[in-house]
């Protein structure tokens, strides 16, 4: 897909492209240090891209299945706001969501007009990753990060995120985006580059584990398993990944008690085991209407029950964006039932967008699941025709993990979460040759 640069001055295009590239490359750092700056960058990218398209009468990047699919979703959630319990709260969330939907188109455009864009974006992500990896290890060994944040005694690392426990989530959600760009840039046949990638993987794996963020770590493991099964790496390299990963987990659990408490004892506690109670801890329980006490994954079930009761009130269309927050008080079980969102994107979609909105996202998840299944069958049959390249496999894994249904997640419409969700989609659009309204998988 090519733009039409003849419609405006070459120097003007060059300045525009460079500015857009710098802004996109700043996103990995702004997501760490300032969500306000990250959202400001998205807004600037959004308006500058639209103005450029209007000025040059170039709407080529809107003519693809991705945009038509998500534009329909955006129109749907905007219309829902007119029927929500709190119109202004809902319309603010839904109407402005378009800025995130356009982000992948901007990345697709920049990858078309600037041959160095993807490489520069990769380098910015790698620098951000290594800053967090270095700072994460520093915090692990010295108790505080280089700015004095953190309390490793809780079995958690915060790094530059200060009071937000999202270090593992950031690295876990973006790792396979970095991996995809890595394979696009360096390929997968250079043994030295493969060794560097193994080192990068183990360092990222270690910090995600040490961060104490259990769900991001489990999702990262799931992504790693899919990669090891379907990638074109040889068995020796795959065994190296497995051996080093297992040794990292075992050694850390043996030598670091807070991590052991976080991953073993806290997990047992969440599953209702008295053995999971650490010193000063207690089991969190609540009673159902039937009088039965629940101690199994109680907080998650709490949100799920509240979500289900709200969903039943309007199952087809939902309550509109912010519907969980605005309605949970009517259905709360105890003092811990309410939050700004139900901590699961599918529960949130069912509550706020109903079955129709839910189907938009579950369709993508099932589509990627189908692709992986076909790839597994090809592997079993030793059919090496049309096997996904490592770069395409990794970007699909990245999107797949973001849509995994059994995960505790942030707010789907949150700025930080939305940027991380839609950044990989731009790389997907580029790598899968989205043009002429078709998506070519092989």
N, C-alpha and C positions, 0 to 999 in steps of 0.2 A: 504494500500500500504506500503510495507516494503522495506527498503534498504537492501543491501547485505554487512554487515559489515565484513564478513569473508575475504574479499578481501584485507584488509589492517590492520595494527596494531591497537589494541583497544585503546591504549593511544593516538595514532595519531588521530583517529576518535574523541575521547573525546575532545581533544584540538581544533580540527577543528570545531566541533559542538558548543562548548562554545564560540569560537571566533565569529562564525556566529550569534549566539544568542545575544551576546553583541552588535554586530553591528546593528542588526535589532532593538533591544531595544533602541538604541541611535537615531534611525530615528525620533521619535516624537519630540525629543529635538532639533535635528539638523534642522528640518523643521521650528522651531521657531527662532533659533539663528544664523544659518549659512546654507544657501542653498548650498554653496560650499562644506561644510562638508557632507551635505546630499547626494549630487551627488557623492562625493568621496566614501562614504560608499556603494552606489549602484554599483559603478564601481568595488570596491574591492569584494563585494559579487558576482557580475557577474563572474569575472574572476576566483575567488577561486572555485566557484561552477562548472564552466566548466572544470577547471583543475582536480578537484576531480572526476568528471564523466568520463573524458578521462583516468585518471590514473587507476581508478578502473573498467573501461569498464562497467559502470553502467548507462544506459540511460533510466531506467525505468520511470523516472519522465517526460520524453519527450513523452511518449506513452499515450497521452490522447487527448480528443477533444479540450480542451482549447488551448494547445500548437499548435496543427495542424491548428486550426482556425486562431490564431493570427500570427503564422509563415507565413501562406499564405498571411495575411495582410501585414506583414513586407516585404516579397519578393515583393509584389505589389508596395508599396510606394518607395522601393529602385529602382525598375525598372522605376517608373515614373520620378525619378530624372534625368535620362539620357535624358529625353525629356523636362525638365523644362527650363524656361528662364534663370535661374542662377543655373548651375549644382552644383557648389561647395557649394553654400548656401543650396541647397535642399538636397544633399547627406549627408552633415554633420548632418542635422536634422533627416533624414530618417534612415540612416545606423546605427547610434548610438542608435536609439529608441529600439533596441533589448534588451538593458540592463533593461528596464522597463518591457518588456514582460516576462523576465526570473524571475523577482522578485517574482511573485506568486508561481513559482515552488520551489524557495528557501524556502519560508515560508511553503509550503506543505512538503518539505523534513524535515525541522527542527521540524515541528509538529509531524512527524512520528518517528524520532529518539530520540527526547528529550521530555519526558512526561511532563516536567515543562515549556516547551517553551511558550505555549499559555498563561499560568498563568503569567509568567514573562513579556510577551509582554503586557498583560492587565495591570499589575502594572505600567509598564513604561508609558503607555498611560494615566492612571489615575493620575500619578504624574504630567505629562505634563499638563493635563486638570486642575488640582487643582492649579498649578502654575499660569496658565492664568486666572482662575476664581478669585483667590485671588488678582492678580495684576490688573485685570479688575475692580473689586470693589474698589480697592485702587485708581485707576485712576479716577473712576467715582466720588468718594467722595472728592478727594483732587486735582483734575484737572490735575495731572501728575502721571505717574506710578512710581514705586520705583526707576527707573533709570532716572527719569525726562523727559520721553517722553510723548507726547500727548497734545491735546488741546480739552478738552471735550466741549468747547463752540461751536465747529463745529458740535456737536451731534455725534461725532465719537470717538471710543476707538481704540488705537493702541497697547497697552500693550508692550510686548518685540519686536514687529515687527517694532518698531521705526517709519519709514516713509511710511510703507505699511499698507493699510487698509484691512487687511485679517484676523483679529481676528475672526470675525463672520464666515468667510468662513472655517477657520481651524477647529473650534469647530463644526460647522454645518456638514461639510463633514465627519468628523471622529467620531461624536457622536454615530452613529448607528453601527460603527465598534466596538467601546468600549462596546456598549450595547450587541452586539452579543457575544463577549468574556466574558462579565459579566454573561450572561445566560449559556454559556458553562461551566463556572467555578463554579457558585453558584446555578444554576438552577433557577426555578421561583416559588417554593413552600414554601420557607423559608420566613415567614412574616417579620422578622427583616431585612433580605437582601432586600426584596421588598421595605421596608420603606427607606432603604439607597439608593436604586435606584431612588425612587421618589425624594428624596432630591437632588441627583446628577443631575437628569433631570431638576429640577426647577432651580438649580444654573447655569447649562449650558444654559438653555432656557433664563434666565435673562441676562447673559453676551452676548449671541448672539443678543438679542434684543437691549441691551444698546450699543452694538458696532456700531449701526447705519448701519450695512450692510444689506440692505433691501432684496436683493435676497436670500442670505444665510438664512435669517430669514424666508422668505416665503417657501423656500424649506424645512427648518426644520419643519415648521408647516405642510406641506404636508406629510412629513415622519411621524410626530407624529399622524396625522389623520389615515394614513394607519396602523400604529402600534396599535392604539386604536381600530380600526375596526376588525383587524385580529388576534390580540394577544390573548393569553389564560388567560390573567388577568381577574379577576372578575369585575363586573360593579362598585362596590364601589371604587376599586382602579382606574379604568378608570375615574370615576367622580372626584376623587381627582386630577388627572392629569389636567383635564379640568378646574376645579375651580381655582386651584393655577396658572395655565397659564394665564387665563383671568384676574385674580386679579393683576398679575404682569404687564400685559400690561396696564390696566386701571390706576393703581396707578402711574406708570412711566410717562405716558402721562400727567397726571394731575400735578405732582410735578416737572417735568423736562422739561422746555421749549425747550432746544436744541433738545431733542429726539422727542418732538412733532413737531418741525419745520422740522426735518429730515424725519419723517415717514408720516406726514400728509401734510404739506405745500409743501415739496419738491416733494412728489408723485403727488400732484395736479398739480404742475408746469410741471412735466414730461408728464402729460396727457393733457397739453395745456390749463390749467385753469389759468386765470389771478389772481384768488384768491390764487393760490399757490405761487405767487411772494412774497418773504420775503423782508425785508428791504435791499435795495441795489441790489436786484436780478432782473433779466429780463428774458423774454421768449426767448429761443433759437429757431430760425426759419431758414428754408431754402426753396428754391423754386425748384419745379420739372421743367422738360423741358416744361411742359404745362403751366408754369407760376403760378401754384397753390402753395400756401404757406402751409407748414407742421409745425404743432406745437405739434403733438401728438407723444410722445415717440421719439422725433426727432433724438437724437443721435443714438438710436438703428435702426431706420428706415434708417438713413444715411448709416450706415454700411451694412444694409441688401440690399439696392439698389445697392451699389457698389459691394457687393458680388454677387448679381444676374447678374449684367452686366459682371463681370469677368467669372462667371460660364457659361454663354451663349456661351462664346468663345470656351470652350472645356467641354461640359457637361458630357461626358462619363468618361474621365480619369482625368480631372482637370488640374491644372497648376503645380502640384508637391508641396512638402512641401515648405513653405515660399512663396507660390504663391500669397497670398493676399498682403503681404508686398511688393513684387517685382512688382506688377501690379496695385496697387490701384491708383497710381498717374495718370494713363491714364483714369481712370473712376471717379475720385473724383468730388464731387458735390460742396464742399467748403473746407475751410482750416481745417475742423474737420473730413474729410472723411477718412483719412488714419491713420493706426495704424499697429502694427506688426501682428495683427490678427483681425478678425471681431467680437470678443467678444461673439461668440456663436459657440459651437463645431460643430453643424450640418451645419451651414453656412460655417465654416472653412473646413469641410470635403468635401462639395460640390465644393468649390472653388479649394481646393488643391488636393483632391483625387478623385473628380468626383462622379458620381452616384455609381460606383462600390465600392469605399472606404466608401462612405456614408452608403451603405447597410450593411457593416460589423457591424457597431455600432447600426444602427437602428434595425437590427435583434435582437440584445441582448435586447434592450429596449422593443421591442414588445414581446419577449419571456417572460420577467419578468412581463410585463403587463398581459399576458395570465395567468401566474401562479397566480397573484393576483386576476384576475377575477374568476378563478376556486375556489380559496379559499373563495371569497365572496359568490359564489353560494352554496358552502358547508355550510357556516354559515347560509345562508337564509333557507336552507333545514334542518338545525340542524344535518347535517351529520358530525360527529366528527372523522370519520376515515380519516387518512392521512392528518390531519391538520398540517400545518407547526409549528414546535417548535418556541419558541420566538427567539432563537439564529439564526435559519435559516431565519426567517422572517426579523430580523434586518439586517443581512448581505445582503439580497436581497434589502431591502430599501436603504441601503448605496450605493450600485451600481446603483440602479434605480435613485436616486436623482442626482448622478453624470452625468447621461445620460438624464436628463430631458430636453426636446427639447426647452422649452420656457424660458430658463434662460440665463441671462448674465453670461458668463464664462470667465475664463482665456484661455490662449493659450493651446490647447490640447497637444502640443509637448513640452511645457515648463517643466523644471525639477521639480519644486515644484508641479505643477499641476499633472504631470504624476505619481509621487510617491504616491500622495494622491489617485489617481484613481486606481492604481494597488495594493496598500496594501490590500484593502478589498478583492480583487480577490483571494489572497492566502488563506484567511480564508474561502472564499466560496469553494475553491477546497478541503480544509480539511473537512469542515462540511458537504458537500454534497457527500462525499465518492467517489471522482473521481478516479476510478480504472478500469482496463480492458477496457479502452476506452469508459466508460459509465458514465453518470451523473445521480445519483439516487435522485430524487426530494423528495420522501416520505420515 
